[in-house]
Amino acid sequence: MIKQTVGAVGTALMLTPFGMPLVAHGVAGLLVGTVGLNLLNGVINDVKGAGDLLQKEMIKPSDRQQDEAPE
């Protein structure tokens, strides 16, 4: 009985002038959101990679510091 009621309400909502724009904009919103999250993930990974590279460069001594050290 609940399954039939939900099906009837869903069908009625889809066929009304109010229902189709909700579905169409919902699908478009999901696509735009997915693209946005993928772009943001790429930017975050690039920033993390640059930070890791910078940290490695700061940890290892430079050639100039090795030349100046007394022996």
CNS distance restraints for C-alpha pairs under 8 A (distance, minus, plus):
assign (resid   1 and name CA) (resid   5 and name CA) 6.25 0.50 0.50
assign (resid   2 and name CA) (resid   6 and name CA) 6.07 0.50 0.50
assign (resid   3 and name CA) (resid   7 and name CA) 6.11 0.50 0.50
assign (resid   4 and name CA) (resid   8 and name CA) 6.09 0.50 0.50
assign (resid   5 and name CA) (resid   9 and name CA) 6.13 0.50 0.50
assign (resid   6 and name CA) (resid  10 and name CA) 5.97 0.50 0.50
assign (resid   7 and name CA) (resid  11 and name CA) 6.06 0.50 0.50
assign (resid   8 and name CA) (resid  12 and name CA) 6.08 0.50 0.50
assign (resid   9 and name CA) (resid  13 and name CA) 6.06 0.50 0.50
assign (resid  10 and name CA) (resid  14 and name CA) 6.10 0.50 0.50
assign (resid  11 and name CA) (resid  15 and name CA) 6.20 0.50 0.50
assign (resid  12 and name CA) (resid  16 and name CA) 6.35 0.50 0.50
assign (resid  13 and name CA) (resid  18 and name CA) 7.14 0.50 0.50
assign (resid  13 and name CA) (resid  19 and name CA) 4.87 0.50 0.50
assign (resid  13 and name CA) (resid  20 and name CA) 7.92 0.50 0.50
assign (resid  14 and name CA) (resid  18 and name CA) 7.73 0.50 0.50
assign (resid  14 and name CA) (resid  19 and name CA) 4.45 0.50 0.50
assign (resid  14 and name CA) (resid  20 and name CA) 5.55 0.50 0.50
assign (resid  14 and name CA) (resid  23 and name CA) 7.88 0.50 0.50
assign (resid  15 and name CA) (resid  19 and name CA) 6.33 0.50 0.50
assign (resid  15 and name CA) (resid  20 and name CA) 6.88 0.50 0.50
assign (resid  16 and name CA) (resid  20 and name CA) 6.94 0.50 0.50
assign (resid  17 and name CA) (resid  21 and name CA) 7.28 0.50 0.50
assign (resid  18 and name CA) (resid  22 and name CA) 6.76 0.50 0.50
assign (resid  19 and name CA) (resid  23 and name CA) 6.45 0.50 0.50
assign (resid  20 and name CA) (resid  24 and name CA) 6.03 0.50 0.50
assign (resid  21 and name CA) (resid  25 and name CA) 5.80 0.50 0.50
assign (resid  22 and name CA) (resid  26 and name CA) 5.80 0.50 0.50
assign (resid  23 and name CA) (resid  27 and name CA) 6.18 0.50 0.50
assign (resid  24 and name CA) (resid  28 and name CA) 6.26 0.50 0.50
assign (resid  25 and name CA) (resid  29 and name CA) 5.84 0.50 0.50
assign (resid  26 and name CA) (resid  30 and name CA) 6.18 0.50 0.50
assign (resid  27 and name CA) (resid  31 and name CA) 6.34 0.50 0.50
assign (resid  28 and name CA) (resid  32 and name CA) 6.19 0.50 0.50
assign (resid  29 and name CA) (resid  33 and name CA) 5.88 0.50 0.50
assign (resid  30 and name CA) (resid  34 and name CA) 6.01 0.50 0.50
assign (resid  31 and name CA) (resid  35 and name CA) 6.28 0.50 0.50
assign (resid  32 and name CA) (resid  36 and name CA) 6.09 0.50 0.50
assign (resid  33 and name CA) (resid  37 and name CA) 6.09 0.50 0.50
assign (resid  34 and name CA) (resid  38 and name CA) 6.20 0.50 0.50
assign (resid  35 and name CA) (resid  39 and name CA) 6.22 0.50 0.50
assign (resid  36 and name CA) (resid  40 and name CA) 6.10 0.50 0.50
assign (resid  37 and name CA) (resid  41 and name CA) 6.01 0.50 0.50
assign (resid  38 and name CA) (resid  42 and name CA) 6.30 0.50 0.50
assign (resid  39 and name CA) (resid  43 and name CA) 6.33 0.50 0.50
assign (resid  40 and name CA) (resid  44 and name CA) 6.11 0.50 0.50
assign (resid  41 and name CA) (resid  45 and name CA) 6.11 0.50 0.50
assign (resid  42 and name CA) (resid  46 and name CA) 6.19 0.50 0.50
assign (resid  43 and name CA) (resid  47 and name CA) 6.22 0.50 0.50
assign (resid  44 and name CA) (resid  48 and name CA) 6.12 0.50 0.50
assign (resid  45 and name CA) (resid  49 and name CA) 6.03 0.50 0.50
assign (resid  46 and name CA) (resid  50 and name CA) 6.15 0.50 0.50
assign (resid  47 and name CA) (resid  51 and name CA) 6.12 0.50 0.50
assign (resid  48 and name CA) (resid  52 and name CA) 6.15 0.50 0.50
assign (resid  49 and name CA) (resid  53 and name CA) 6.19 0.50 0.50
assign (resid  50 and name CA) (resid  54 and name CA) 6.07 0.50 0.50
assign (resid  51 and name CA) (resid  55 and name CA) 6.04 0.50 0.50
assign (resid  52 and name CA) (resid  56 and name CA) 6.23 0.50 0.50
assign (resid  53 and name CA) (resid  57 and name CA) 6.29 0.50 0.50
assign (resid  54 and name CA) (resid  58 and name CA) 6.24 0.50 0.50
assign (resid  55 and name CA) (resid  59 and name CA) 6.25 0.50 0.50
assign (resid  56 and name CA) (resid  60 and name CA) 6.47 0.50 0.50
assign (resid  57 and name CA) (resid  61 and name CA) 7.98 0.50 0.50
assign (resid  61 and name CA) (resid  65 and name CA) 6.48 0.50 0.50
assign (resid  61 and name CA) (resid  66 and name CA) 7.16 0.50 0.50
assign (resid  62 and name CA) (resid  66 and name CA) 6.69 0.50 0.50
assign (resid  63 and name CA) (resid  67 and name CA) 6.32 0.50 0.50
assign (resid  64 and name CA) (resid  68 and name CA) 6.37 0.50 0.50
assign (resid  65 and name CA) (resid  69 and name CA) 6.39 0.50 0.50
